[in-house]
Amino acid sequence: MPLKDEIHSRLQTAFAPTVLRVLDESERHRGHAGWHEGGETHFRVTIAAPALSGLSRLARHRAVHTALGKDLMSRIHALALNIEA
């Protein structure tokens, strides 16, 4: 399964978000650190979920990282998060 789909699936399962967009921005980083042929290195996630409201910015980011898991996080170079509370 492509990493984009795996990210989407894990976040959907963990948070049942009202908004969830996962963009693979790897091609925009061609030639930069962490990029490799085939992409799947740089992602941007926009998410809004009741489960994340009321949390500090740091706590929201930690919750997303936890939901994705260390195994998935170790396979990507960069993750930009837009967490709408």
Secondary structure, DSSP 4 states (H G I P E B T S, - for coil): --HHHHHHHHHHHHH--SEEEEEE-GGGGTTSTT--TT--SEEEEEEE-GGGTTS-HHHHHHHHHHHHHHHHHTT-SEEEEEEE-
